[in-house]
Amino acid sequence: MRSPFSLAVKLQKNIISHSPTPIFRKISVVLQKIKTLMRTIILLLLFPLMLAARAQQPLDKSLDALLADKLFDTGDVSLMVYDLTADTLLYSHRAQKLVRPASVQKVLTSVVALDRLGSEYTFDTELFEKRNDSVCNLFVKGRMDPLFSDTDAMRMANRVEQGMVIDTLFADCSFSDSLYWGNGWLWDDNPYGYQPYLSPLMLCRGEVEVVVWPGAKGEPPAYKVTPESAFYTVVNEAVSNDPSAGKLTVLRDWLEDSNTIRIRGNCTKRYKESLNMYKSADFFIAVLLEKLALRGVTVNNVAFGPVPCDAELLFVNNRPVVAVVDEALMESDNLCAEALLYHLAAQENISPVSMSQGCDVVTSFVKDNLGVTGDFSVADGSGLSVYDYLTADIILRALRYAHKNSALFDVFYSHLPQSGISGTMQNRTKGTAAYKKVRAKTGTVKGVCTLAGYAQAADGHLYAFVMLNGGLQKASTVRKWQDRVLEAICR
């Protein structure tokens, strides 16, 4: 079948050879213009594809060379690069291999949360009061706000009438089940702050920050623990600038389920450690009681129980979901990612909800919205679990899904760490072509180092990429290799 372009050329030749009259000469001129216009249209339609093809050739060679690195004599990687502007897959290597995503799991969790919850969603913590004759009870109800702070607790306490006598302060933890850790979380990640005891009532992420600094030689170092509370005790057995004391350690007596913090060893410089608190809800209530005491409020009893339907609302703290997503992505906060998962569960289930129900929501999203038919495993929201297994293809599909939804993308993209500037990407790609041009989520656990996000290419196109490195011991070496990949993408 002949194209309109070839037919126009033939018609023009016939007119010129058989009809030299002025009217047909004019027709010939018109046809010549049509031919020129059609050629221009065809070039305009093909131009993006030509650019993508030209960009793909050197990128292919660069990535092939990087995959020949001796790093992969023992390790492995899944790598994908997709041109979102041209809607073209540029590179794919072991895209269907199931690997641990580490904290890149938070990309999937955040995309699903923003899609299902919406950017106006809030995580609410409420305080209620119920008076019956001369008896007054308080009820604090939590829905796993991961960012509820010491300051928020003081604001809550300030809503209680000064000098009041409270018969019982009730803690309503009915939002979620009593399992405080996820499936596949490691016992030896306890007692560090990145593995908190999950609860509907979380204060300061369920952790304390311990800062230690040296004093005079041979003397105990100074220390500060925040937030301040009588809920924990500190035993300082360390010394300053004495090598015989051994390595400095700051730990909690976690094997005894105790909130005793022990500082031991030789302190030579400022040192900071985050430790989880055993029983996060108890920690929340203990700090709230201390805030109430500052207002002269006496509480006779503490118990767990639901809020009565006729109780009066005194205070509510609304945490925007965007703030939670920001911490999950920018600072790789595990608690924030898990809180998103529980709230996804709450959209489809009645309380108490569970982590596994949240995983079911994400799993359904991957199948129904991303069109994945192969095997994969979602065991939590943060990537802590050793049972999390995703492919580079799944993560790339999530990145593409976010990009196609402008409202979702604006929020998601802006809260990803920027290369060389913010979050967990702050110290990466400086002095390279990728500096400031990448927005990506990092992930690191023992033997795994991952990275996924978006990159601005030199031709102005926006690329999505996924790198899942596994079987490796030194994360610092892998990060340098990943930064070289980013440089190849951006230059």
Secondary structure, DSSP 8 states (H G I E B T S, - for coil): ---HHHHHHHHHHHHHHH--SHHHHHHHHHHHHHHHHHHHHHHHHHHHHHHHHHHHHHHHHHHHHHHTSGGGGT-EEEEEEEETTTTEEEEEESTT--B--GGGHHHHHHHHHHHHH-TT-EEEEEEEEEEETTEEEEEEE----TT--HHHHHHHHTTS-TT-EEEEEEEE-TTB-S--S-TT--GGGTTBTTS----SS-SGGGEEEEEEE--STTS--EEEEES--TTSEEEE--EES-GGG-B-EEEE-GGGT--EEEEESEE-S-EEEEEE-SSHHHHHHHHHHHHHHHTT-EEEEEEE----TT-EEEEEEEEEHHHHHHHHHHS--HHHHHHHHHHHHHTTS-SSB-HHHHHHHHHHHHHHTS---S--B---SSS--TT-BB-HHHHHHHHHHHHHSHHHHHHHHHTS-BTTTSGGGTTSSTTSTTTTTEEEEEEEETTEEEEEEEEE-TTS-EEEEEEEEES-S-HHHHHHHHHHHHHHHH-
